[in-house]
């Protein structure tokens, strides 16, 4: 069974282009490719950008520490700030890869599909790693699958750090397409239970016939940026078995936090 692109929208081909942002990215790309310090006027000529606009963008990039300026040569080059930003992204990706064997081991031991979710924006979460149960009949969850931040078992965990009384949040909740709809009042109670016991449950609301349990991976500041979810068929475990799995996920998340942070 394969779930892909649930409740997500595709990019519009006619999306508005913000010219200053586009030019800033072009400048950074150009400086990275040439590998040598360049004058503002030369950059503007090469990229066909208005010289005054190019100069102002470069000044802003210098202030943001992603471009360096030499007062002696009057030339610009890629700054350490950009290198640090790229390093952080690469490092995070490497850490997620390092967590993969842990997910595979847990999936084999518990005989369920294990997914690692990450919050990528205020309103979206994505599967960054997935390990299917090594059984004949299993559920495959595709890496890259995106969901509304409030959806599923993981959504109930992210919701513990979101103001559910916010009208915008409530409006977002009403737009979610559940397989089995539930009211905000019921959802709010399930979020409260998740916060109390340390793990959350989605019983057929995300997808008919599917049950998921999730636990949070806390950052050093106790924020929730990642969750680990166990996905199975409904009826695969009794109530006691689900509680045991929830506790196992809590312990696992403490372990995987040491890899991700």
C-alpha positions as CSV (number, residue, x, y, z in Angstrom):
1,X,0.0,0.0,0.0
2,X,1.5,3.3,-1.0
3,X,0.4,6.8,0.1
4,X,1.7,9.8,-1.9
5,X,1.0,13.6,-1.9
6,X,-2.0,13.5,0.5
7,X,-3.8,16.9,0.9
8,X,-0.9,18.8,-0.8
9,X,-1.0,21.2,-3.6
10,X,1.4,21.6,-6.5
11,X,3.3,24.7,-7.4
12,X,1.5,27.1,-9.7
13,X,3.1,27.5,-13.1
14,X,2.1,31.2,-12.9
15,X,3.5,31.9,-9.5
16,X,4.6,35.5,-8.8
17,X,8.3,36.1,-9.3
18,X,9.8,38.4,-6.7
19,X,12.6,40.1,-8.8
20,X,14.9,41.3,-5.9
21,X,14.9,37.8,-4.4
22,X,15.5,36.2,-7.8
23,X,18.4,38.6,-8.5
24,X,19.9,38.0,-5.1
25,X,20.0,34.2,-5.8
26,X,21.5,34.8,-9.2
27,X,24.2,36.9,-7.7
28,X,25.0,34.3,-5.1
29,X,25.0,31.6,-7.8
30,X,27.3,33.6,-10.0
31,X,29.8,34.4,-7.2
32,X,29.9,30.7,-6.3
33,X,30.6,29.7,-9.9
34,X,33.3,32.2,-10.8
35,X,35.1,31.5,-7.5
36,X,36.9,34.9,-7.6
37,X,36.1,38.3,-6.1
38,X,34.1,40.5,-8.5
39,X,33.2,44.2,-8.8
40,X,29.6,45.2,-8.5
41,X,29.6,46.8,-12.0
42,X,31.0,43.5,-13.5
43,X,28.4,41.4,-11.8
44,X,25.6,43.7,-13.0
45,X,26.9,43.5,-16.6
46,X,27.3,39.7,-16.6
47,X,23.8,39.2,-15.1
48,X,22.1,42.1,-16.9
49,X,20.9,43.6,-13.7
50,X,20.5,47.4,-13.2
51,X,23.9,48.6,-11.7
52,X,22.2,50.5,-8.9
53,X,19.9,47.5,-8.0
54,X,22.9,45.1,-8.1
55,X,24.9,47.4,-5.8
56,X,22.0,47.6,-3.3
57,X,21.4,43.8,-3.3
58,X,25.1,43.2,-2.7
59,X,25.1,45.6,0.2
60,X,22.2,43.7,1.7
61,X,23.9,40.4,1.2
62,X,27.0,41.7,2.9
63,X,24.9,42.8,5.9
64,X,23.4,39.3,6.0
65,X,26.9,37.8,6.1
66,X,26.4,35.7,3.0
67,X,28.7,37.9,0.8
68,X,32.1,39.4,1.8
69,X,33.2,42.9,0.6
70,X,36.9,43.9,0.3
71,X,37.2,47.6,1.0
72,X,40.7,47.5,-0.5
73,X,39.8,45.9,-3.9
74,X,36.2,47.0,-3.9
75,X,35.2,43.5,-4.9
76,X,32.6,41.0,-3.6
77,X,32.9,37.3,-2.9
78,X,30.9,34.5,-1.3
79,X,30.8,34.9,2.5
80,X,31.3,32.5,5.3
81,X,27.6,32.9,6.3
82,X,26.5,31.1,3.1
83,X,29.0,28.3,3.7
84,X,27.7,27.9,7.2
85,X,24.1,27.8,5.9
86,X,25.0,25.1,3.4
87,X,27.0,23.1,6.0
88,X,24.0,23.1,8.3
89,X,21.7,21.7,5.6
90,X,24.2,19.0,4.6
91,X,24.9,18.1,8.2
92,X,21.1,17.7,8.9
93,X,20.7,15.5,5.8
94,X,23.6,13.4,7.0
95,X,22.1,13.0,10.4
96,X,18.8,11.9,8.9
97,X,20.7,9.3,6.9
98,X,22.4,8.1,10.0
99,X,19.0,7.6,11.7
100,X,17.8,5.3,8.9
101,X,19.4,2.0,10.3
102,X,17.7,2.7,13.6
103,X,14.3,3.1,11.9
104,X,14.9,-0.2,10.0
105,X,15.8,-2.0,13.2
106,X,12.7,-0.8,15.0
107,X,10.5,-1.7,12.0
108,X,11.9,-5.2,12.1
109,X,11.5,-5.6,15.8
110,X,8.0,-4.2,16.0
111,X,6.8,-5.6,12.6
112,X,5.3,-2.2,11.6
113,X,6.3,0.5,9.2
114,X,8.3,3.3,10.9
115,X,8.5,6.9,9.5
116,X,10.4,9.9,10.5
117,X,8.5,13.1,10.1
118,X,9.9,16.7,10.0
119,X,8.1,20.0,10.3
120,X,9.3,22.0,7.2
121,X,7.0,25.0,7.5
122,X,4.4,26.4,9.9
123,X,1.7,24.4,8.1
124,X,3.4,21.4,6.5
125,X,5.2,18.2,7.6
126,X,7.1,15.7,5.4
127,X,8.4,12.2,5.7
128,X,12.2,12.4,5.6
129,X,12.9,8.8,6.2
130,X,10.8,5.6,6.1
131,X,11.4,1.9,6.9
132,X,8.8,-0.7,5.9
133,X,8.0,-3.7,8.0
134,X,9.8,-6.8,6.6
135,X,6.6,-8.8,6.4
136,X,4.7,-10.2,3.4
137,X,1.8,-7.7,3.9
138,X,3.0,-4.3,4.7
139,X,2.3,-0.6,4.4
140,X,4.8,1.5,2.3
141,X,5.0,5.2,3.2
142,X,6.9,7.2,0.6
143,X,9.7,9.5,1.6
144,X,8.8,13.1,0.6
145,X,5.1,12.7,1.3
146,X,3.8,15.9,2.7
147,X,0.8,16.5,5.0
148,X,-0.9,19.4,6.7
149,X,0.9,20.0,10.1
150,X,-2.2,18.9,12.1
151,X,-2.9,15.7,10.2
152,X,-2.2,12.1,11.5
153,X,-0.7,10.9,14.7
154,X,2.3,13.1,14.2
155,X,0.1,16.1,13.6
156,X,-1.4,15.7,17.1
157,X,2.1,16.0,18.5
158,X,2.9,19.1,16.6
159,X,-0.4,20.5,17.7
160,X,0.7,20.3,21.4
161,X,2.9,23.3,20.6
162,X,0.4,25.1,18.5
163,X,-2.4,27.4,19.7
164,X,-5.6,25.6,18.7
165,X,-7.7,28.6,19.7
166,X,-6.1,30.7,17.0
167,X,-8.8,31.3,14.3
168,X,-6.4,30.7,11.5
169,X,-5.4,27.4,12.9
170,X,-9.0,26.4,13.3
171,X,-9.7,27.4,9.7
172,X,-6.8,25.3,8.6
173,X,-8.2,22.3,10.6
174,X,-11.5,22.6,8.8
175,X,-9.8,22.4,5.4
176,X,-8.1,19.0,6.1
177,X,-9.6,16.1,4.1
178,X,-9.8,13.3,6.6
179,X,-10.7,9.8,5.5
180,X,-12.9,9.6,8.7
181,X,-13.8,13.2,9.7
182,X,-13.6,14.3,13.3
183,X,-14.6,17.5,15.1
184,X,-12.1,20.0,16.5
185,X,-13.4,19.2,20.0
186,X,-12.5,15.5,19.6
187,X,-9.2,16.4,18.0
188,X,-8.4,18.8,20.8
189,X,-9.0,16.1,23.4
190,X,-6.8,13.7,21.5
191,X,-4.1,16.3,21.5
192,X,-4.4,16.7,25.2
193,X,-4.2,13.0,25.7
194,X,-1.1,12.9,23.5
195,X,0.6,15.6,25.6
196,X,-0.3,13.7,28.8
197,X,0.9,10.2,27.9
198,X,3.8,11.2,25.6
199,X,2.5,9.6,22.4
200,X,-0.4,10.2,19.9
201,X,-2.7,7.9,18.0
202,X,-4.7,8.2,14.8
203,X,-7.2,5.5,14.4
204,X,-8.4,5.5,10.8
205,X,-8.8,9.3,10.4
206,X,-5.8,9.8,8.2
207,X,-6.5,6.8,6.1
208,X,-9.3,4.2,6.3
209,X,-8.1,0.9,7.8
210,X,-4.8,2.3,8.9
211,X,-3.7,3.1,12.5
212,X,-0.7,5.1,13.5
213,X,1.1,5.9,16.7
214,X,3.7,8.6,17.0
215,X,6.1,10.0,19.6
216,X,8.0,13.3,19.5
217,X,11.7,13.8,19.1
218,X,12.5,16.7,21.3
219,X,15.2,19.2,20.4
220,X,17.7,20.6,23.0
221,X,15.2,23.5,23.5
222,X,12.3,21.0,23.9
223,X,10.7,22.0,20.7
224,X,9.2,19.3,18.4
225,X,10.8,19.4,14.9
226,X,10.7,15.7,14.3
227,X,8.4,12.8,15.2
228,X,8.6,9.0,14.7
229,X,5.5,7.2,13.7
230,X,4.6,3.5,13.6
231,X,2.0,2.7,10.9
232,X,0.0,-0.5,10.9
233,X,-3.4,-2.0,9.9
234,X,-6.3,-1.5,12.3
235,X,-6.8,-4.5,14.6
236,X,-3.1,-5.5,14.2
237,X,-2.6,-4.9,18.0
238,X,-4.9,-4.7,21.0
239,X,-5.2,-1.8,23.3
240,X,-2.4,-3.1,25.6
241,X,-0.2,-3.7,22.6
242,X,-0.7,-0.2,21.3
243,X,0.2,1.3,24.7
244,X,3.4,-0.9,24.8
245,X,4.3,0.3,21.3
246,X,3.7,3.9,22.4
247,X,6.1,3.5,25.3
248,X,8.7,1.9,23.0
249,X,8.4,4.8,20.6
250,X,9.1,7.3,23.4
251,X,12.3,5.4,24.3
252,X,13.3,5.2,20.7
253,X,12.8,8.9,20.2
254,X,15.2,9.6,23.0
255,X,17.7,7.5,21.3
256,X,17.2,9.0,17.8
257,X,17.4,12.5,19.3
258,X,21.1,11.8,20.0
259,X,21.6,11.3,16.3
260,X,19.5,14.1,14.9
261,X,20.8,16.8,17.4
